[in-house]
Amino acid sequence: MNWDVGLKIYDDITEACKGFERKGKNMIYTSSNGYMFTLFNKAAEIGIRLPKDESAKFMETYNTGFYYSYGAKMKDYVLVPESLWTDKKLMVSYFEQSFDYVNSLPPK
């Protein structure tokens, strides 16, 4: 997907969420409690941080894998298939689930 189009979708999803906003200019992300929990990388890919059991379920359900950014595997992140990006309700649900997850962790 085109980076600008992907960023617009990412921003639309983030704006529909409650309790957080998009950050960054070159490295696009959301964070809370000292943890990043969603990312939009230079390859125009969205990654979401989920608990291990939810990550495994997500990858199996949507036939996807781990999320990589700048060549590094991001711990606890899953790659969101582009086919889900336009399901705004579903994406908002996952972004908010990720937000809740990082807020359940000890603060950094």
Backbone as numpy.savetxt, mean C-alpha at the origin, in Angstrom:
# Nx Ny Nz CAx CAy CAz Cx Cy Cz
1.74 0.24 -16.01 0.89 1.42 -16.01 1.78 2.66 -16.01
1.29 3.69 -16.61 1.94 4.98 -16.63 2.05 5.51 -15.20
3.22 6.06 -14.83 3.46 6.52 -13.47 2.47 7.60 -13.04
2.22 8.57 -13.91 1.31 9.66 -13.56 -0.12 9.17 -13.32
-0.57 8.24 -14.16 -1.91 7.66 -14.00 -1.97 6.87 -12.69
-0.94 6.08 -12.43 -0.88 5.30 -11.20 -0.87 6.18 -9.96
-0.11 7.27 -10.02 -0.06 8.20 -8.90 -1.43 8.83 -8.65
-2.12 9.18 -9.70 -3.47 9.75 -9.57 -4.40 8.76 -8.87
-4.33 7.49 -9.27 -5.16 6.46 -8.64 -4.78 6.31 -7.17
-3.48 6.25 -6.88 -3.00 6.13 -5.51 -3.50 7.31 -4.67
-3.39 8.52 -5.21 -3.86 9.71 -4.50 -5.36 9.67 -4.26
-6.13 9.22 -5.26 -7.58 9.12 -5.10 -7.95 8.15 -3.98
-7.25 7.04 -3.92 -7.50 6.05 -2.86 -7.16 6.67 -1.51
-5.99 7.26 -1.42 -5.53 7.83 -0.15 -6.46 8.93 0.33
-6.92 9.78 -0.58 -7.82 10.88 -0.21 -9.16 10.37 0.31
-9.57 9.17 -0.10 -10.84 8.60 0.35 -10.73 7.94 1.73
-9.52 7.80 2.22 -9.28 7.15 3.51 -9.39 8.15 4.65
-9.64 7.62 5.83 -9.75 8.46 7.01 -8.52 8.29 7.90
-7.99 9.40 8.41 -6.95 9.34 9.42 -5.52 9.51 8.94
-5.31 9.59 7.65 -3.95 9.75 7.14 -3.98 10.38 5.76
-2.80 10.81 5.31 -2.69 11.41 3.97 -1.41 10.94 3.31
-1.34 11.14 2.01 -0.17 10.76 1.23 0.98 11.69 1.56
2.19 11.12 1.59 3.39 11.90 1.85 4.40 11.66 0.73
5.42 12.51 0.70 6.52 12.34 -0.24 6.30 13.01 -1.58
7.43 13.31 -2.23 7.40 13.88 -3.57 7.98 12.91 -4.58
9.13 12.33 -4.27 9.74 11.34 -5.15 9.44 9.92 -4.67
9.52 9.73 -3.37 9.13 8.46 -2.78 7.74 8.68 -2.17
6.74 8.08 -2.77 5.35 8.30 -2.39 4.95 7.24 -1.37
4.37 7.67 -0.25 4.03 6.72 0.80 2.99 7.29 1.76
2.50 6.41 2.63 1.70 6.81 3.78 2.41 6.25 5.00
2.27 6.93 6.13 2.90 6.44 7.35 2.08 6.85 8.56
2.27 6.07 9.63 1.64 6.35 10.91 2.40 5.59 11.99
2.45 6.14 13.17 3.06 5.46 14.31 4.54 5.14 14.07
5.17 5.88 13.15 6.57 5.65 12.84 6.83 4.61 11.77
5.79 4.10 11.13 5.91 3.05 10.11 5.27 3.50 8.80
5.93 3.22 7.70 5.28 3.36 6.41 4.33 2.17 6.26
3.20 2.38 5.58 2.28 1.26 5.42 1.72 1.09 4.02
1.84 2.08 3.17 1.60 1.89 1.73 2.70 2.64 0.99
3.02 2.14 -0.18 4.06 2.74 -1.01 3.63 2.74 -2.47
4.10 3.74 -3.19 3.96 3.80 -4.64 5.36 4.04 -5.18
5.94 3.03 -5.84 7.35 3.13 -6.23 7.55 3.68 -7.64
8.82 3.81 -8.03 9.15 4.37 -9.35 8.70 3.48 -10.50
8.45 2.20 -10.21 7.95 1.27 -11.23 6.43 1.35 -11.35
5.81 2.33 -10.70 4.36 2.53 -10.70 3.65 1.30 -10.15
4.10 0.84 -8.98 3.49 -0.30 -8.30 3.06 0.14 -6.91
1.93 -0.41 -6.45 1.44 -0.12 -5.11 1.75 -1.32 -4.22
2.28 -1.01 -3.04 2.52 -2.02 -2.02 1.78 -1.65 -0.76
1.24 -2.68 -0.09 0.51 -2.48 1.16 1.11 -3.37 2.23
1.32 -2.81 3.39 1.84 -3.58 4.53 0.68 -4.19 5.30
0.73 -5.51 5.46 -0.32 -6.24 6.16 0.30 -7.21 7.16
-0.48 -7.63 8.16 0.02 -8.67 9.06 0.32 -9.94 8.25
1.23 -10.78 8.76 1.68 -11.96 8.01 0.53 -12.84 7.53
-0.44 -13.12 8.39 -1.55 -13.99 7.97 -2.39 -13.33 6.88
-2.60 -12.02 6.99 -3.36 -11.30 5.97 -2.57 -11.18 4.66
-1.24 -11.04 4.77 -0.40 -10.98 3.57 -0.52 -12.27 2.77
-0.41 -13.39 3.47 -0.51 -14.69 2.81 -1.87 -14.86 2.14
-2.91 -14.49 2.84 -4.28 -14.58 2.30 -4.44 -13.68 1.07
-3.92 -12.45 1.16 -4.01 -11.50 0.05 -3.30 -12.06 -1.19
-2.07 -12.57 -0.98 -1.29 -13.09 -2.11 -1.97 -14.29 -2.76
-2.57 -15.13 -1.95 -3.28 -16.29 -2.50 -4.56 -15.86 -3.23
-5.32 -15.00 -2.61 -6.60 -14.55 -3.20 -6.39 -13.83 -4.52
-5.38 -12.97 -4.59 -5.20 -12.12 -5.77 -4.03 -12.56 -6.65
-3.49 -13.75 -6.38 -2.42 -14.32 -7.20 -1.28 -13.32 -7.42
-0.75 -12.84 -6.32 0.33 -11.86 -6.38 1.44 -12.27 -5.42
2.43 -11.43 -5.25 3.57 -11.77 -4.41 3.97 -10.63 -3.51
5.22 -10.70 -3.08 5.76 -9.67 -2.22 6.03 -8.40 -3.02
6.13 -7.29 -2.33 6.38 -6.00 -2.93 7.87 -5.67 -2.84
8.41 -5.19 -3.93 9.81 -4.78 -4.00 9.87 -3.30 -4.35
10.77 -2.60 -3.71 11.00 -1.20 -4.03 12.50 -0.96 -4.07
12.96 -0.37 -5.12 14.39 -0.14 -5.35 15.17 -1.45 -5.24
14.56 -2.52 -5.72 15.22 -3.83 -5.76 15.21 -4.59 -4.46
14.66 -4.02 -3.40 14.64 -4.68 -2.10 13.24 -5.18 -1.77
13.19 -6.39 -1.23 11.91 -6.94 -0.77 11.50 -6.20 0.48
10.31 -5.64 0.46 9.82 -4.86 1.59 9.10 -5.79 2.57
9.60 -5.82 3.80 9.06 -6.71 4.83 7.58 -6.41 5.08
6.79 -7.47 5.05 5.34 -7.43 5.33 4.51 -6.73 4.26
5.12 -6.40 3.12 4.37 -5.73 2.04 3.98 -6.72 0.96
2.78 -6.50 0.40 2.31 -7.28 -0.74 2.17 -6.35 -1.94
2.38 -6.90 -3.11 2.19 -6.16 -4.36 0.71 -6.19 -4.72
0.13 -5.02 -4.94 -1.28 -4.92 -5.30 -1.39 -5.01 -6.82
-2.08 -6.04 -7.33 -2.25 -6.14 -8.78 -3.01 -4.93 -9.34
-2.61 -4.48 -10.50 -3.27 -3.32 -11.12 -4.77 -3.56 -11.31
-5.17 -4.80 -11.47 -6.59 -5.12 -11.67 -7.45 -4.70 -10.47
-6.85 -4.49 -9.30 -7.60 -4.07 -8.12 -7.65 -2.56 -7.95
-6.78 -1.85 -8.62 -6.64 -0.42 -8.40 -7.92 0.38 -8.61
-8.75 -0.04 -9.54 -9.96 0.73 -9.84 -11.13 0.34 -8.94
-10.95 -0.67 -8.10 -11.98 -1.02 -7.11 -11.69 -0.18 -5.86
-12.13 1.06 -5.94 -11.77 2.04 -4.91 -12.23 1.60 -3.52
-13.41 1.06 -3.42 -13.93 0.62 -2.12 -13.02 -0.46 -1.51
-12.62 -1.42 -2.33 -11.73 -2.49 -1.87 -10.36 -1.93 -1.47
-9.83 -1.05 -2.29 -8.51 -0.47 -2.03 -8.53 0.38 -0.75
-9.56 1.17 -0.56 -9.69 1.97 0.66 -9.73 1.03 1.87
-10.44 -0.05 1.74 -10.53 -1.03 2.82 -9.15 -1.59 3.17
-8.36 -1.95 2.17 -7.01 -2.47 2.42 -6.07 -1.39 2.96
-6.16 -0.19 2.45 -5.31 0.91 2.96 -5.64 1.16 4.44
-6.93 1.18 4.78 -7.32 1.43 6.16 -6.96 0.25 7.06
-7.03 -0.97 6.54 -6.60 -2.14 7.30 -5.10 -2.04 7.59
-4.34 -1.60 6.61 -2.90 -1.43 6.78 -2.61 -0.35 7.82
-3.33 0.74 7.77 -3.21 1.82 8.74 -3.48 1.30 10.15
-4.55 0.53 10.30 -4.88 -0.05 11.61 -3.77 -0.99 12.08
-3.20 -1.77 11.15 -2.14 -2.70 11.50 -0.92 -1.96 12.08
-0.43 -0.94 11.38 0.78 -0.27 11.89 0.51 0.47 13.19
-0.73 0.89 13.39 -1.06 1.54 14.65 -1.20 0.55 15.80
-1.25 -0.73 15.50 -1.28 -1.76 16.53 0.13 -2.16 16.97
1.14 -1.73 16.21 2.53 -2.05 16.51 3.08 -1.06 17.55
4.14 -1.45 18.27 4.76 -0.50 19.20 5.27 0.73 18.44
5.06 1.92 18.94 5.52 3.13 18.23 7.03 3.10 18.02
7.45 3.67 16.88 8.89 3.80 16.61 9.37 5.14 17.10
